[in-house]
Amino acid sequence: MDFASILSDLKKKKYQPVYFLMGEEPYFIDVISDYVEKNILDESEREFNQTVLYGRDTDVGTIASEAKRYPMMAEHQVVIVKEAQNVRNIEDLEPYLQNPLTSTILVLCYKYKTLDKRKTFAKTVAKRGVLFESERLREYKIPDWINGYLKEKNYTVGPKASQLLTEYLGNDLGKITNELDKLMINLPPGTEITPDHIQDNIGISKDYNTFELNDALTKRDVVKANRIVNYFAANSKDHPMPVTIAALYSYFSKVLVYHFLQDKSKDAAARALGVHPFFVQDYQKAASAYPAGKLKLIFSYLREYDLRSKGFENASAGDGELMKELVYKILH
């Protein structure tokens, strides 16, 4: 089952006796376990029928013993094991999982690790309950995810604003939702979130970021590019050079891909590049400004200055000076 299906079933009170939540993305695991913790039982039922254990402080025997109890004056009892990846020999829980109590809802939060799905333990979990793998979203999927998250809460967001959030916050969904929740506190429902809202409420500059640097390079706007680079140099903690170079590498890689697309229609190009259709025109302009031969040189410059920023063949130049040199070479 996927994340949406699990939550939908829980809201419809379609419960499974076991939920094994595993994987690299903690956000989805937390949302599911938090929903179970706060919504399955009412407040009067939780005192006798809800148990929260922590992996470092428990063992398989304790988990099984708690799961085998029958609920008191309630239809279900809930047992949540947080940090279950720290439970030693968790596979020893299999005898219980082969015949779990239907009145117990056992939730195992197995973060940052996954089970081998080929092994009997994982197959038993999948057969008797829910085996859910929480995977990190790739960065190109984050803008659409942001849009969906805000839509559920009666807000909208434009492509530029969602891209700005993605660039600044990356693909850490917990961090993203924390910032979005703070943003929504200050804005009435129905608001379309703009770069100005983001700058005013989160502190992300709408003018000085790698998204705007890419735009300046595409337009060969020397003044704007240098203004952004100077800002980065003065705020190097927030704009470290390796991160900027990685963003430039990602951007110009997509420009190179665009060069060789057979179908350059907006929707086809957006799918191939993994971007919102709104931004396809930017890659079209960049491809016109930077032929494939120039892109080859740009990639060599990016590698060179990435190494120099890390101290290779660089005796004294600071990141600001290196970044100015890099941008000059890209533009000329």
C-alpha positions in Angstrom: 0.0 0.0 0.0 1.1 3.5 -0.6 1.0 6.4 1.8 -2.3 7.9 0.6 -4.0 4.6 0.7 -2.9 3.8 4.2 -4.1 7.2 5.5 -7.3 6.8 3.6 -8.1 3.4 5.1 -7.2 4.6 8.6 -9.6 7.5 8.3 -12.3 5.1 7.1 -11.5 3.0 10.2 -10.2 0.1 8.1 -7.5 -1.1 10.4 -4.7 -3.7 9.9 -3.2 -5.6 12.9 0.4 -4.7 11.9 1.9 -1.6 10.2 5.6 -2.0 9.5 6.7 1.5 8.4 10.3 1.5 7.1 12.5 3.6 4.8 14.7 6.6 4.4 12.0 9.3 4.5 10.9 9.8 8.1 8.1 12.2 7.2 5.6 9.6 5.9 6.4 7.3 8.8 5.7 10.1 11.3 2.5 11.1 9.7 1.1 7.6 9.7 2.2 6.8 13.3 1.0 10.2 14.6 -2.4 9.6 13.0 -2.7 6.2 14.7 -1.5 7.7 18.0 -4.0 10.6 18.0 -7.0 9.2 16.3 -7.6 5.5 16.7 -8.6 5.7 20.3 -10.4 8.5 22.1 -8.9 10.2 25.1 -10.7 8.0 27.7 -9.6 4.8 25.9 -5.9 5.7 25.6 -5.0 5.4 29.2 -5.5 1.6 29.3 -5.3 0.7 25.6 -2.4 2.7 24.1 1.3 1.9 24.6 4.3 3.7 23.1 7.6 1.9 23.2 11.1 3.0 22.1 13.4 0.7 20.3 16.4 1.4 22.5 14.5 0.7 25.6 12.5 -2.4 24.6 12.9 -5.9 23.1 11.0 -8.3 21.0 9.5 -10.1 24.1 8.1 -6.9 25.5 6.6 -5.9 22.1 5.0 -9.3 21.7 3.7 -9.3 25.3 2.1 -5.9 24.8 0.6 -6.8 21.5 -1.0 -10.0 22.9 -3.0 -8.0 25.5 -6.7 -7.6 24.9 -8.3 -4.1 25.0 -10.1 -2.9 28.0 -13.5 -1.3 27.4 -12.5 -0.5 23.8 -12.6 -2.3 20.4 -8.8 -2.0 19.9 -5.6 -1.5 21.7 -2.7 0.4 20.0 1.0 -0.5 20.4 3.4 1.9 18.7 7.1 1.1 18.6 9.1 4.2 17.7 12.7 3.9 16.6 12.0 0.2 15.9 15.3 0.0 13.9 17.0 -0.1 17.2 15.2 -3.2 18.4 17.6 -6.1 18.5 16.7 -9.2 16.5 13.4 -7.8 15.4 12.9 -10.8 13.1 12.2 -12.8 16.3 8.8 -11.0 16.3 7.7 -13.3 13.4 5.8 -15.9 15.5 3.5 -13.1 16.7 3.1 -11.7 13.2 2.1 -15.0 11.8 -1.1 -14.9 13.9 -1.5 -11.3 15.2 -4.5 -10.3 17.4 -7.1 -8.5 15.2 -8.0 -6.3 18.2 -4.4 -5.0 18.4 -3.0 -2.3 16.1 0.8 -2.7 16.2 2.8 0.0 14.5 6.6 -0.4 14.0 8.5 2.7 12.9 11.6 1.4 11.3 13.3 4.6 10.1 16.3 5.0 7.8 16.5 1.2 7.2 14.5 -1.3 5.1 13.8 -5.0 5.4 15.0 -7.5 2.8 11.7 -8.1 1.1 12.9 -11.5 -0.1 13.1 -12.9 3.4 10.4 -14.6 5.3 10.0 -11.9 7.9 9.1 -9.2 5.4 6.8 -11.6 3.5 5.0 -12.4 6.7 4.5 -8.7 7.6 3.2 -8.1 4.1 0.8 -11.0 4.3 -0.6 -10.3 7.7 -0.6 -6.5 7.7 1.0 -3.5 5.9 4.6 -3.3 4.8 5.2 0.3 3.8 8.5 1.6 2.4 8.9 5.4 2.8 11.2 6.6 0.1 12.7 10.0 -0.2 11.2 12.0 -3.0 13.6 13.1 -5.7 14.1 16.8 -5.8 12.4 17.3 -9.1 9.2 15.9 -7.6 9.2 18.3 -4.6 7.5 21.3 -6.2 4.5 19.1 -7.1 4.4 17.7 -3.6 4.5 21.2 -2.1 1.6 22.2 -4.4 -0.4 19.1 -3.2 0.4 19.7 0.5 -0.8 23.3 0.2 -3.9 22.5 -1.8 -5.1 20.1 0.9 -4.9 23.1 3.3 -6.7 25.5 0.9 -3.7 27.4 -0.4 -2.1 27.5 -3.8 1.5 28.2 -4.9 2.9 29.3 -8.3 5.7 27.4 -10.1 8.4 30.0 -9.2 7.5 30.0 -5.5 7.5 26.2 -5.2 10.8 26.0 -7.1 12.3 28.6 -4.7 11.2 26.6 -1.7 12.7 23.4 -3.3 16.0 25.1 -4.0 16.3 26.4 -0.5 14.9 23.5 1.5 15.9 20.5 -0.6 13.9 17.3 -0.3 13.6 17.1 3.5 9.8 16.9 3.8 9.8 17.5 7.5 11.7 20.7 7.1 9.5 21.8 4.2 6.2 21.1 6.0 7.6 23.0 9.1 8.3 26.1 7.0 5.0 25.8 5.1 3.0 25.5 8.3 4.7 28.6 9.7 4.0 30.4 6.5 0.3 29.5 6.5 -0.1 30.8 10.1 0.6 34.3 8.7 -1.6 34.0 5.6 -5.4 33.6 5.3 -6.7 30.4 3.6 -7.2 30.8 -0.1 -3.9 32.8 -0.5 -1.7 32.0 -3.5 1.8 31.9 -2.0 4.3 34.0 -3.9 8.1 34.6 -3.7 7.4 37.8 -1.8 5.5 35.8 0.9 8.4 33.4 1.1 10.9 36.1 1.5 8.9 38.0 4.1 7.9 35.0 6.2 10.7 32.4 5.7 13.6 34.6 4.9 14.5 33.1 1.5 15.6 35.8 -0.8 13.5 36.0 -4.0 16.3 37.8 -5.8 19.5 36.2 -4.7 19.3 32.4 -5.2 20.6 29.8 -7.6 17.3 29.9 -9.5 17.8 33.6 -10.3 21.5 32.9 -11.0 20.5 30.3 -13.6 18.1 32.9 -15.1 20.8 35.5 -15.3 23.2 33.0 -17.0 20.5 32.0 -19.4 19.9 35.6 -20.4 23.6 36.3 -20.3 22.8 39.2 -17.9 26.3 40.0 -16.7 25.2 42.6 -14.2 22.5 40.5 -12.6 24.8 37.4 -12.4 27.6 39.4 -10.8 25.2 41.0 -8.3 24.0 37.5 -7.2 27.6 36.2 -7.0 28.6 39.1 -4.8 25.6 38.4 -2.6 26.6 34.8 -2.3 30.2 35.8 -1.4 28.9 38.1 1.3 26.6 35.3 2.6 28.7 32.2 2.1 27.2 30.4 5.1 23.8 30.4 3.4 25.2 29.9 -0.1 28.2 27.6 0.1 30.1 27.2 -3.2 29.8 23.4 -3.5 26.0 23.7 -3.2 25.9 26.5 -5.9 28.1 24.4 -8.2 25.9 21.4 -7.7 22.8 23.5 -8.6 24.6 24.8 -11.7 25.6 21.3 -12.8 22.0 20.1 -12.4 20.7 23.0 -14.5 23.2 22.8 -17.3 22.8 19.0 -17.4 19.1 19.5 -18.2 20.1 22.1 -20.8 22.3 19.5 -22.5 19.4 16.9 -22.3 17.1 19.5 -24.0 19.6 19.8 -26.9 19.1 16.2 -27.8 15.4 15.8 -27.2 13.5 14.5 -30.3 10.2 15.8 -29.0 10.7 19.4 -27.7 7.0 20.1 -27.1 6.3 21.6 -23.7 4.8 18.6 -22.0 7.2 16.1 -23.5 10.2 18.2 -22.6 8.9 18.7 -19.0 8.6 14.9 -18.5 12.1 14.3 -19.9 13.7 17.0 -17.8 11.7 16.3 -14.7 10.5 19.9 -14.4 7.2 21.8 -14.3 6.1 22.7 -17.9 6.3 26.4 -16.9 10.1 26.2 -16.9 10.6 24.5 -20.3 10.9 27.9 -21.9 13.9 28.6 -19.7 15.7 25.5 -21.0 14.8 26.3 -24.5 16.4 29.8 -24.1 19.4 28.3 -22.4 19.9 25.8 -25.2 19.9 28.6 -27.7 22.4 30.6 -25.6 24.7 27.6 -24.9 25.4 25.2 -27.7 26.6 21.6 -26.8 30.3 22.5 -27.4 30.0 25.4 -24.9 28.2 23.2 -22.4 31.2 20.8 -22.5 33.5 23.6 -21.5 31.0 24.6 -18.7 31.1 21.2 -17.2 34.9 21.2 -17.2 34.8 24.6 -15.5 32.4 23.3 -12.9 34.6 20.4 -12.1 37.7 22.6 -11.9 36.2 25.2 -9.6 34.5 22.5 -7.4 38.0 21.1 -6.8 39.5 24.5 -6.3 36.8 25.4 -3.7 37.9 22.3 -1.8 41.6 23.4 -1.8 43.0 21.5 -4.8 45.4 23.7 -6.8 44.2 26.8 -4.9 46.6 28.5 -2.6 44.7 31.5 -1.5 41.6 32.4 -3.6 38.4 32.6 -1.5 35.0 31.2 -2.6 33.7 34.6 -3.6 36.7 35.2 -6.0 36.4 31.7 -7.4 32.7 32.0 -8.0 33.3 35.3 -9.9 35.9 33.6 -12.1 33.6 30.7 -12.7 30.6 32.9 -13.8 32.9 35.0 -16.0 34.1 31.8 -17.8 30.5 30.6 -18.2 29.4 33.9 -19.7 32.3 34.5 -22.0 
